[in-house]
């Protein structure tokens, strides 16, 4: 995921986090808090689930954030 902040310097720095880390999602997916890259932590098992929904938040250095769903 990618987000941007029009502020300059440190105020424009964006960090990423999972809004709701369910046990299964946190075991399967890794979100890089600096880049927003989502990677698999292990091989997917379609017997455990055939789809996943992650809620990713992008936070600026202040109190502002936005959320998106990744399916």
C-alpha positions as CSV (number, residue, x, y, z in Angstrom):
1,X,0.0,0.0,0.0
2,X,1.1,3.6,-0.5
3,X,0.1,6.8,1.1
4,X,1.5,10.3,1.0
5,X,1.5,13.4,3.2
6,X,1.9,16.9,1.7
7,X,3.8,18.1,4.8
8,X,7.5,18.6,4.5
9,X,10.3,16.9,6.5
10,X,9.5,14.7,9.4
11,X,5.8,15.8,9.4
12,X,5.4,14.2,6.0
13,X,6.7,10.8,7.1
14,X,4.0,8.1,6.9
15,X,4.1,4.8,8.8
16,X,1.8,1.8,8.2
17,X,0.1,-0.6,10.6
18,X,-2.6,-3.3,10.6
19,X,-5.7,-1.9,12.2
20,X,-7.0,-5.2,13.5
21,X,-4.4,-7.9,13.8
22,X,-6.3,-11.1,14.0
23,X,-4.3,-14.1,15.1
24,X,-4.4,-15.7,11.7
25,X,-3.6,-12.6,9.7
26,X,-0.6,-11.7,11.8
27,X,0.7,-15.2,11.4
28,X,0.3,-15.2,7.6
29,X,1.1,-11.6,6.6
30,X,3.9,-9.2,7.4
31,X,3.3,-5.4,6.9
32,X,6.5,-3.3,6.6
33,X,5.7,-0.2,8.7
34,X,8.1,2.0,6.7
35,X,7.3,1.0,3.1
36,X,3.7,-0.4,3.3
37,X,4.8,-3.6,1.6
38,X,2.8,-6.7,2.5
39,X,4.5,-10.0,2.3
40,X,3.7,-13.6,3.2
41,X,5.2,-14.9,6.4
42,X,4.4,-18.5,5.4
43,X,2.8,-20.4,2.6
44,X,-1.0,-20.0,2.2
45,X,-3.1,-23.0,3.1
46,X,-6.5,-22.8,1.3
47,X,-8.0,-25.2,3.8
48,X,-7.5,-22.5,6.5
49,X,-9.1,-19.8,4.4
50,X,-9.7,-18.9,0.7
51,X,-9.5,-15.2,1.2
52,X,-8.2,-12.6,3.7
53,X,-9.1,-9.0,4.5
54,X,-6.5,-6.8,6.0
55,X,-7.2,-3.3,7.3
56,X,-4.1,-1.1,6.8
57,X,-3.8,2.3,8.5
58,X,-1.4,5.0,7.3
59,X,-0.4,7.4,10.1
60,X,1.4,10.7,9.7
61,X,3.7,12.1,12.4
62,X,0.7,14.0,13.9
63,X,-2.6,12.6,14.8
64,X,-4.0,12.0,11.3
65,X,-4.5,8.6,9.7
66,X,-6.5,6.9,6.9
67,X,-7.5,3.3,6.5
68,X,-7.9,1.0,3.5
69,X,-8.9,-2.6,3.1
70,X,-6.6,-5.1,1.2
71,X,-8.4,-8.2,0.1
